[in-house]
Amino acid sequence: MNLTLTQRLSLVFSALLLACCGASAWLQIRSSDLHEKEVVQRLSKDLANHIAHRTTLMDANGLRPDAVRQLFGQLMMVNPSVEVYLLDNQGRIEGDDAPAGHVKRAQVDLTPVRQFIAGDALPILGDDPRSVDGKKVFSAAPLQLSGQPPSGYIYVVLLGEEHDALAARVAASSVLRTTLWSMALVALLGLLAGLTAFGLITRPLRRLTDAMRRFDADGEPDTQPAVPRSSPAGRRDEIGVLEATFAQMANRIGEQWRALTRQDQQRRELIANISHDLRTPLTSLHGYLETLSLKAETLGETERKRYLAIALAQSVKVGRLAQALFELARLEHGNAQPALEPFSLVDLVQDVFQKFELPAEARHIQLRADFPPRLPAIYADLGMIERVLTNLLDNAIRHTPSGGSIDVDLAHKDGKVSVTVSDTGPGIPAEQREGLFERPFSSGGGHRGGGLGLLIVQRMLQLHHSQIRLIDREGTGTAFCFELPTTEKPAVAGIPL
């Protein structure tokens, strides 16, 4: 059956409630019956003994069945529910005053009789002579002459046929029906209360089920579930904890999904822009090479050298772009790990300055460095930090006008060395600062992002547990700053470095 959890719980509860009500009714009836039998048996415990001593039921010739019949008639006038029987010492019925055909047994088991005479715990049930297999409470006493063993027993059934007939009539009376209806009403009220409780208890589960159904097949929630005010750790209700945990999970999945969607969009636009950036130099390279091939006989030496120089410059541009893409892919997919070692940052900055000395002189740009005395060695990947400085200085030279300057300042504080690279260029427009270290792509016809060089710088510094920052400064120019550890090894990807 395709039932909900609430319906299954309700069915199980209903079945258990009916079973408990039935068992309770049976136990109540059973307990009442045993209580009644015990009370009757205790009240009439000495009845048989009184009869045995007050009535002459045996003489020198043995038992007197006629005396039993006379006694039975007298007792029936006083208490119609009792039945008196005369038993021999084997339990055979020797005398009674029952109507013809009512006695179903010729012998009574004497074991309960002996237990009763010995004073065992009541109630004790003995054989009912007027039933094939029935048991009744009784009173019994031995019949014996002085100094002789028992010759028989007085056996008095305390709740006889008259009592059973009267009990059957009372069972069908309005009192019993009222009792049964009262029990049914109590069971119905308990059932309604239980169903209401189950509905209230499972309400958070229904809300949780509805929220899960609102998820798309791709895992994106249609509507973000509200995060409960209290955290799961501070709650004791298991269902409430589950609901709060699911809400947090749904919000986290939604955030991750939107981040993946944004990254996928950026990747598509990056590919489109990289394709455009590659197409221009490749088209130029192809055009000049084709010109050299078709006009090899007519071109002069000067034009041939100029065309070759342009083609070589375009090929270098394509190679640099391809190398940057390969390096970025290697950094982003975890294939590059820094090989940390101690080295002098001052020496590295001087080496990088020598690399850019000629381009800076050609553009009449001054390279300056400010080193504090006794600067400690840093602990990082030499090749990656060299690439970071190279990219920053290359960007600075390309964006600094003739006659400007580029400064590299080093400072030591709290076990780290801060590096600041600044220039006197036009600076970065405010609309491009937000996505400066994101993937470069075009949006609405405009270029957003700081280029592949800054993106590579950011990834390399992230591998060193550092971040590059754009410093706000008055006037023109751009300044970038980052920090590197000195003596202590930082942790990279959870592994001590």
Secondary structure by P-SEA (a helix, b strand, c coil): ccccaaaaaaaaaaaaaaaaaaaaaaaaaaaaaaaaaaaaaaaacaaaaaaaaaccccccccccaaaaaaaaaaaaaccccbbbbbbccccccccccccccccccccccaaaaaaaaaccccccccccccccbbbbbbbbbbbbccccccccccccccccaaaaaaaaaaaacaaaaaaaaaaaaaaaaaaaaaaaaaaaaaaaaaaaaaaaaacccccccccccccccccccccccaaaaaaaaaaaaaaaaaaaaaaaaaaaaaaaaaaaaaaaaaaaaaaaaaaaaaaaaaacccccaaaaaaaaaaaaaaaaaaaaaaaaaaaaaaaaacccccbbbbbbaaaaaaaaaaaaaaaaaaacbbbbbbbccbbbbbbccaaaaaaaaaaaaaaaaaacccccbbbbbbbbcccbbbbbbbcccccccccccccccccccccccccccccaaaaaaaaaaaaacbbbbbbbbcccbbbbbbbbbccbbbbcccccc
